[in-house]
């Protein structure tokens, strides 16, 4: 068959080598073409959460250390290694978002390499090539890369760890599992997939009667040592056992305990995973049963963890994306089995001519059809379920909101703070942390230890974090801004009370702060366009509230002060 001929002709002179490189070139070009088309379809997808990480990256690149906003020592990121990598490329002169995206697509290419290497070694080059194209078809991976977050890097390093591990001889030290080290440092919960992978190798080695504590220690000790050093450093630097993000998200499932399970079912429906059952069964029952079993268990356990923590709100199945390259490798093994089901197996109980003429082509056609069908399901060009329809609508909303409401207000918001380091309360803690000189009080607690540790869920959706109205007197904020639309007109409000009512959580916070007495309403105005960024500012002794002009064409006006 074609996959077998491609597998064995690679080392036979120039013709075979030329065919091999032609195949690699075709796959690479097709991969890039698919990704470019995905980018065209998705557009400039951004999320405010990425800018939270970028705030730390920016300060680190400037030599200030991993600080948040202007100079806050608050651990508002949970992706240390990603934050450091983005800081490195920013230090080289790249824009924060551009640098993060280049890194993410580099990791996506690395994941494709990992998928190809495992499937090629086990099944041949044709199944490997098709598995790579299946990976490229996943629109959510591209959207995750465009988001600027660590999702693709995390999934890629996990893929490389399993790809290398399942290619190595069983009775040797599995050095490829050292790819779990960046997995550990890319997310604060990276220890979960690390524990899963090392646990699966331990179980496999015990069942195969080849367990060696020494071989396991060669891998486990460096990873554990790096993890302990990292946790010791961050505890010494930030003063908390875990990041603020961890405490803030600890109540994700408080209001809806079934959310994680429901997201898993929607993910399965969206990707059509149930239709992959024949490929998975073929891999499990064929000659690749060991790697297939390990991959299937890894996928199931990682997905189970995502269910346990309640999932995530981002419109690309963020907590389920780490299993996608593993799932692709599993399907690739299944396709390879269907293409050559009798290799290294007993002679089938039917004549060889029947296999060559009917059974073999039928199995191959079924494998190609199933993989193609799955590739169509994961591509945004085919909307196949209500879950996918809702996800795509949410993705467009997030993109538009970030570009128009948040980034579209920065040119005005940057003039709000009179003195660098003043405190701006915001439910959008990323964009304003990067583009203003304020110290941001993150209303969700992701980058605020006090709200993260002592907050609750009254009046909010806990999937985004916590609230803590009682915390604001001690936080002593200087500014609040209104809810979206952040940019309005100068006559949008007729009273300070109307402005106060448009501040997020103002009713709850108003039980602890006297907005009427201690704050004054105002707006930053672009005089040429009548665009206005409305806010509440704390009254401070000796501070004037007369109209100011911090920059040409910009005014700060307090319309209700007489």
Secondary structure as UniProt FT lines:
FT   HELIX           2..9
FT   TURN            10..11
FT   HELIX           13..42
FT   HELIX           48..61
FT   TURN            62..63
FT   TURN            69..71
FT   HELIX           80..91
FT   TURN            92..93
FT   HELIX           96..123
FT   HELIX           125..136
FT   HELIX           139..147
FT   HELIX           151..165
FT   TURN            166..167
FT   TURN            170..171
FT   HELIX           175..179
FT   HELIX           180..186
FT   TURN            188..190
FT   HELIX           191..207
FT   TURN            208..209
FT   HELIX           213..238
FT   HELIX           244..248
FT   HELIX           249..251
FT   TURN            252..254
FT   TURN            257..258
FT   HELIX           259..271
FT   HELIX           273..276
FT   HELIX           277..285
FT   TURN            287..288
FT   HELIX           289..309
FT   TURN            315..320
FT   HELIX           321..323
FT   HELIX           324..339
FT   TURN            340..344
FT   HELIX           352..354
FT   HELIX           355..359
FT   HELIX           360..378
FT   TURN            380..381
FT   HELIX           386..400
FT   HELIX           401..406
FT   HELIX           407..409
FT   HELIX           410..413
FT   TURN            414..416
FT   TURN            420..421
FT   STRAND          423..426
FT   TURN            429..430
FT   HELIX           431..435
FT   STRAND          439..442
FT   TURN            443..444
FT   TURN            446..447
FT   HELIX           449..454
FT   TURN            458..459
FT   TURN            462..463
FT   HELIX           469..471
FT   HELIX           472..475
FT   STRAND          479..482
FT   STRAND          487..489
FT   TURN            490..491
FT   HELIX           496..501
FT   TURN            504..505
FT   HELIX           506..509
FT   TURN            510..512
FT   HELIX           515..518
FT   STRAND          519..526
FT   TURN            527..530
FT   STRAND          531..538
FT   TURN            541..542
FT   STRAND          548..551
FT   TURN            552..553
FT   STRAND          554..557
FT   TURN            559..560
//
